Amino acid sequence: MNYKVVAFDLDGTLLNAQGNILPESKSAIQAAMDKGIKILLVTGRHHTAVKPYYRELGLDTPIICCNGTYVYDVATDTTPFANPLSKQQAQSIFDIAQKHYCHLLMYSRDSMNYAQLNPHMEKFLKWVESCLPEVRPDVRKVDSIQEVIDHHHPIWKCVISAENKEIMNNVVRELPISQFSCEWSWVDRVDIANVGNTKGSRLLALLKEWNIDPQEVIAFGDNHNDISMLSAVGLGVAMGNAEQEVKRQAKQVTTSNNEDGIAQVLKNTLLL
């Protein structure tokens, strides 16, 4: 197969446990780019939290952000496609999260907003401070999430987290599946976006714009929010650290994100 695109999830996939891109992966990606293959980042992250890696890899492609909620054009700071939450949807998520005492992170147009710290946010903020100023993600502490709902639009998605998984399940149960797309992005986090937003659907739409057959695409992922992408392309590759359900949906399983499995798959498949 003559593959034309390689799509990567970031956390747990292209990034190792320390949040870094392995040198072996970086070299293989550069070799693929030298052959004219497009490298695409398809992530649950906000675009400002992707830019450090985007620059590190020297990419020029758009970024699929927030599990397919929007496509971000880095060069023009525009969103050619966007399907954000409505104000009413964001209010519902906030109200239900408060009811269940669930931590909430809300992604607005250019920033990630939180009102209270939790262990995940503390770790994330340390990484943010380590980034170069020109590509440092915009994370803002607000007095109340209500302030974001009232004054900062569009709202891309919300992330809920709690120590008890059942608390998050209770929040998800109260959100109608006709209005919301809820996907586990980590063992203790659920991403909540507008209905219909998935990595797979947005990737397929972008490939259609590029006149590229999905069979000509390789995609790497590790979590439940990657399944729609892995199952949509010619070669969906699950990381060794992925959960079993993700591995079952993939056509191939490689080593963990702490090993050089990505590089090996690219070398063998693209004949680098």
C-alpha positions, 0 to 999 in steps of 0.5 A, spaced: 500 500 500 502 506 498 500 510 504 500 518 504 498 520 511 500 518 518 495 520 523 498 520 531 494 521 537 499 524 542 498 522 550 499 515 551 501 514 543 506 519 540 508 521 547 512 517 552 510 517 560 514 523 561 511 527 555 516 527 550 517 524 543 522 519 542 528 520 538 526 514 534 519 516 533 522 523 531 527 520 526 522 516 523 517 521 522 522 526 519 524 520 514 516 519 512 516 527 511 522 527 506 518 522 502 512 527 501 507 523 507 503 528 511 503 527 518 497 529 522 496 530 529 489 528 531 488 529 539 483 530 544 488 536 546 486 544 545 491 547 540 495 551 544 497 544 548 499 541 541 503 547 539 510 545 542 510 538 539 507 541 532 513 546 532 518 540 535 516 536 529 516 541 524 509 540 521 505 544 516 498 540 516 492 542 520 491 539 527 485 536 529 483 538 536 478 536 542 477 529 539 474 532 532 471 538 535 475 543 530 480 543 525 486 548 527 490 552 522 496 554 525 499 558 520 493 563 520 490 561 527 483 560 524 478 554 525 476 551 518 471 547 521 468 547 528 462 544 532 463 547 539 458 546 544 452 551 545 452 555 551 446 551 553 450 545 553 456 548 556 451 550 562 448 543 563 455 540 563 457 545 569 451 544 573 451 536 572 458 536 574 457 541 580 451 536 582 456 530 583 462 534 585 466 533 579 472 537 577 471 541 571 476 543 565 473 548 560 476 549 553 474 556 550 477 559 543 484 560 545 485 557 553 483 552 557 480 554 564 479 551 571 477 554 577 480 549 582 486 545 582 486 537 582 492 533 581 492 532 574 492 540 573 498 541 578 502 536 573 499 539 567 501 546 569 508 544 571 509 541 563 506 548 561 511 552 565 517 548 562 514 550 555 518 556 551 514 562 552 512 563 544 509 556 544 506 555 551 499 553 552 494 558 555 491 555 561 487 560 566 485 560 573 478 563 573 474 565 579 468 560 576 467 556 570 460 560 570 464 566 567 467 562 561 460 560 560 457 567 560 463 570 556 468 566 553 466 563 546 466 558 542 467 553 548 470 546 544 469 541 550 469 540 557 473 535 561 471 532 567 475 528 572 474 525 579 477 520 584 471 515 583 470 513 576 463 512 578 462 519 580 464 520 572 459 515 570 454 518 574 455 525 570 455 521 563 449 518 565 445 525 566 448 527 559 443 525 553 447 521 548 442 525 543 446 532 545 453 530 547 459 525 545 462 523 551 469 519 551 474 516 556 481 520 554 484 517 560 483 512 566 480 518 570 478 523 565 472 524 560 471 528 554 465 531 553 463 535 546 458 536 542 454 530 539 457 527 533 464 529 534 469 524 534 477 523 531 475 518 526 469 522 523 473 529 522 479 525 520 475 522 514 472 529 512 479 532 512 481 526 508 475 527 503 478 534 502 485 532 500 482 526 495 486 521 499 483 514 500 482 512 508 485 506 506 492 510 504 492 512 511 496 509 518 493 511 524 496 510 531 492 511 538 492 508 545 485 510 548 477 509 547 477 516 543 482 513 538 477 507 536 473 511 531 480 513 528 483 506 528 477 503 525 476 508 519 483 507 516 487 502 512 492 501 518 490 502 525 495 501 530 494 500 537 500 501 542 502 496 547 499 500 553 492 501 550 486 497 553 484 491 550 478 494 547 482 499 543 487 493 541 481 489 538 479 495 534 486 495 531 489 492 525 496 491 528 499 492 535 505 495 537 510 496 543 508 501 548 509 508 548 515 508 552 519 503 546 520 504 539 514 501 536 512 507 532 519 507 529 519 500 527 512 500 524 513 506 520 520 503 517 517 497 516 510 499 512 513 505 509 520 502 507 524 508 510 
